[in-house]
Amino acid sequence: MKKITLIALTFLYILNSHGQTADYIIRNGKLMDGMGNQWQYKDVAITKDKIVAIGNLQNWKGTREIDAKGLIISPGFIDVHGHIENAAIRNPLASNFIYDGVTTVITGNCGGSMEDLKKYFNSIDSVGVAINIGSLIGQAMKDGAAGMSTGLIYIPGTYAPTSEIVRLAKVVSNNGGVYSSHIRYEEDKVVDAINEAINIGREANIPVEISHFKVSGQNNWGRSKETIPLIVNARKEGIDVTIDQYPYTASSTQLSVLLPDWVLADGQDSIMSRLKNPSIRKKVAAHSMDIIKKRGLKHFSYAVVANYGADSTYNGKSIEEINILRGNKNNAKQEAETIIQMIEKGGAQMIYHGMSEEDVKAIMKYPFNMFASDAGIVNFGSGMPHPRAYGTNARVLGRYVKTLGVISLEEAIRRMTSLPAQKFNLKNRGLIKEGYFADICIFDENEISDASEYNEPHQYSKGIKYVWVNGALSIDNGVQNMTRKGIAIRNENN
């Protein structure tokens, strides 16, 4: 018996000493698996699109071997709130996401998505995009949607009653989907809006994701003390509600949110017709002026143009500055008229500086909170986009983890990887685990930082050294190559 055992051990030794091979082997790095565990020194082997081995792989040989000494090995980051629909086809390298460590984006948010999701997914697979893409939609669960999104702050979502959303959400729930919402209000009535989203989850028995969770308006600063407990209590009740957040004190959306809902119905022609009526125009201006009055402001200095198609020289300037450039008196009444005139020219994408840093940090501490850019694929150098398009994840890791210590590095990685993968049913992603897809990010925890700024947004994040998407190396020693191995991720739970 001892002789047989000895022969068997000798055979295993010879087999192991011969070693195994992989396409890539990552060595000497600090591995964070995505579960929130502390790092461990472990090697990772990648073959084709999968992680095939983790541990002490000294007997393995890689076609290419990466020395990750002093670096963090983590799952690729998952952005649960993007707006990249057609842009992914036009600009498939998605550089602003890849350079921020993002390997998967969930698009179709805020009630806006491609109508023919099956065709869209096929296009993604045909064109070849640098990142994986999943999508939400109104109703297309059989085509692979991850769930349904609403933009209740936008036309036509503003007119949707809660009962209608519940009926739709029940269909989505029966097909294994998620309900994700840009809630109806994010300022004075934010509590009502959060309760509406929670109630939809309760009535439809569906997981809920509240998008870009925030408290907007200077007069509402500090109200995270009211809003976060709503989520905590809902989860105690058994409602699967989670939130996501971008780590900035400024939001970005359309100029039209400064106008009343009723004037925005039925498209640009109807808007133009209404605004020609002096009485309506006066009411619209009064509505806009009331917004800054509630905020305790005298001017629209907090509202900055990101992209104005009618005149690109306005990009990066506040409404107050634009009003002065137009030769108008420096007062809120004239600024409100400037807003109306810009709406008549097609409107603009805006950046609104209206949140408190203390609320941002308080919301960030909540454990069932993910990070999301709420951004599109950016054409480098075009317009003045919100910095979140470039630096969301790097900012969390650099500013809020490293500098301010709001959350730990392990916790931040969990929120960027396994938590969103679980929420949106992304099978075999979000973890460094054998058999999982090789979506991997390697970064320098001491160097990681966001370079994008409001006045100079077109700057990629710093500290991301290597990124793999489905086993294909896309960022190599800090530089993106032309690799496009992302796929359309279809929900298979229906």
Secondary structure by P-SEA (a helix, b strand, c coil): caaaaaaaaaaaaaaaaacccccbbbccccccccccccccbbbbbbcccccccccccccbbbccccccccbbbbcccccccccccccccccccaaaaaaacccccccccccccccaaaaaaaaaaaacccbbbbbcccccccccccbbbbcccccccccccaaaaaaaaaaaaaabbbbbccccccccaaaaaaaaaaaaaaaacbbbbbcccccccccccccccccaaaaaaaaaaccccccccccccbbbbbcccccccccccccaaaaaaaaacaaaaaaaaaaaaaaaaaacccccccccccccccccccccccaaaaaaaacccccaaaaaaaaaaaaaacccccccccccaaaaaaaaacccbbbbcccccccccccccccccccaaaaaacccccccccccaaaaaaaacaaaaaaaccccccccccccccbbbbbccccccccccccccccccccccbbbcccccccccccccccccbbbbbbccc
